Amino acid sequence: MRTAELSHYCERSDQASAPEVGDVVSAAAPEPIAAAAPPAVAERATPASRAWHNLAGWSGSNIGAMSLAVASIALFIAGWYLAVKYRLDFYIRFTNIPSPVDVFDEMKVLSRSNSFYENMLISLRRILLGFGVATLLGIGMGLFIGRYRLARQFLFPVL
């Protein structure tokens, strides 16, 4: 139902009360619902304004979750910085690990390099190719095992 029909239905149901016990209910045909006028067309928003509005709405409703996420990342980076500064030595030896500032500076240098993006695309191609092969083999073998009982009896204990 459209919104106008729903509001008209709610108005009718508010006017008519529910039958009491012992009341005789007639089988009269329901009154027809009038055709609703089309809703007014809202102004079209630009994609940027819609994205900003969605982000503002999300952040307003999840401000607690967002602040916890930011706090946990900040605590992780602060712990990393302090562990490198004081050269802590427990499960991980922080004597040879770079500080967050050094990593950020190196990230800025690498982002300006073309070889970084070339290597990233090569790695992405390998990952997607491996995922595609695994998907095709997995679906194919699953269909084969599911269709043929002999294949299921032969391959299922191994898999």
C-alpha positions in Angstrom: 0.0 0.0 0.0 1.1 3.5 -0.6 1.5 6.0 2.2 -1.7 7.9 1.3 -3.7 4.6 1.3 -2.3 3.7 4.7 -3.2 7.0 6.2 -6.7 6.7 4.7 -7.0 3.2 6.1 -5.8 4.4 9.6 -8.4 7.2 9.5 -11.2 4.7 8.7 -10.0 2.3 11.4 -10.0 5.1 14.0 -13.5 6.1 13.1 -14.9 2.5 13.3 -14.7 0.8 16.6 -14.0 -2.9 17.0 -17.1 -5.0 17.4 -18.0 -6.0 21.0 -18.8 -9.5 22.1 -22.4 -10.3 21.0 -22.5 -7.6 18.3 -23.7 -8.8 14.9 -21.1 -8.0 12.2 -22.5 -7.4 8.7 -20.8 -8.6 5.7 -21.0 -5.3 3.8 -18.5 -4.6 1.1 -15.6 -2.4 2.3 -15.8 1.1 1.1 -13.5 1.9 -1.8 -10.3 3.8 -1.3 -9.9 6.9 -3.3 -6.9 7.2 -5.6 -4.2 9.1 -3.9 -2.4 12.0 -5.6 1.2 11.3 -6.5 3.6 12.7 -3.8 5.4 15.9 -4.5 8.7 15.5 -6.1 11.5 16.5 -3.7 14.4 18.6 -4.9 17.2 16.5 -6.3 20.3 16.5 -4.0 23.8 16.2 -5.4 25.7 13.0 -4.6 28.1 14.9 -2.3 25.3 16.4 -0.3 23.6 13.0 0.0 26.8 11.4 1.1 27.4 14.1 3.7 23.8 13.8 4.9 24.2 10.0 5.3 27.5 10.4 7.1 26.1 13.0 9.4 23.1 10.8 10.1 25.3 7.8 10.8 27.7 9.6 13.0 24.9 11.2 15.0 23.2 7.8 15.7 26.4 6.0 16.4 28.5 8.6 18.3 29.3 6.2 21.1 30.5 3.5 18.8 32.5 5.9 16.7 34.2 7.4 19.7 35.1 4.0 21.0 36.6 3.1 17.6 38.7 6.3 17.5 39.8 5.8 21.1 40.9 2.2 20.5 42.9 3.2 17.5 44.5 6.1 19.4 45.4 3.8 22.3 47.0 1.3 19.9 49.1 3.9 18.3 50.1 5.4 21.6 51.0 2.0 23.0 53.1 1.3 19.9 54.9 4.7 20.2 55.7 4.1 23.9 56.8 0.5 23.3 59.3 1.7 20.6 60.4 4.8 22.6 61.2 2.7 25.8 62.4 -0.3 23.7 60.2 -2.8 25.5 61.2 -6.4 25.3 58.4 -8.9 26.0 56.6 -11.0 23.4 57.8 -8.6 20.7 61.2 -6.9 20.7 60.6 -3.3 19.9 64.3 -2.5 19.4 64.1 -3.1 15.6 60.5 -1.9 15.0 60.0 1.6 13.6 57.9 4.1 15.4 54.5 5.2 14.0 55.9 8.5 12.9 58.6 6.7 10.8 56.0 4.4 9.3 53.8 7.4 8.4 56.7 9.3 6.8 57.7 6.2 4.7 54.0 5.8 3.7 54.0 9.3 2.3 57.2 8.6 0.4 55.8 5.3 -1.0 52.5 6.9 -2.0 54.4 9.2 -4.4 56.1 6.3 -6.1 54.8 4.6 -9.2 56.4 1.2 -8.4 54.3 1.0 -5.2 51.1 1.1 -7.2 52.4 -1.3 -9.8 53.4 -3.8 -7.1 50.0 -3.3 -5.4 48.2 -4.1 -8.6 50.3 -7.2 -9.2 49.5 -8.4 -5.7 45.8 -7.6 -6.1 45.7 -9.5 -9.4 47.3 -12.6 -7.7 44.8 -12.4 -4.8 41.8 -12.2 -7.2 43.1 -14.9 -9.5 43.6 -17.2 -6.5 40.1 -16.4 -5.2 38.6 -17.0 -8.6 40.3 -20.4 -9.0 39.4 -21.5 -5.5 35.7 -20.4 -6.1 35.4 -22.3 -9.3 37.1 -25.4 -8.0 35.0 -25.3 -4.8 31.7 -24.8 -6.5 32.5 -27.4 -9.2 33.6 -30.0 -6.6 30.6 -29.3 -4.4 28.2 -29.8 -7.3 30.0 -33.0 -8.4 30.0 -34.4 -4.9 26.4 -33.4 -4.3 25.2 -34.9 -7.6 27.0 -38.3 -7.6 26.9 -40.6 -4.6 30.0 -42.5 -5.7 32.0 -39.2 -5.9 30.7 -38.3 -2.4 31.7 -41.7 -0.9 35.1 -41.5 -2.6 36.0 -37.8 -1.9 34.1 -36.9 1.2 36.4 -38.6 3.7 39.4 -37.0 2.2 37.9 -33.5 2.1 
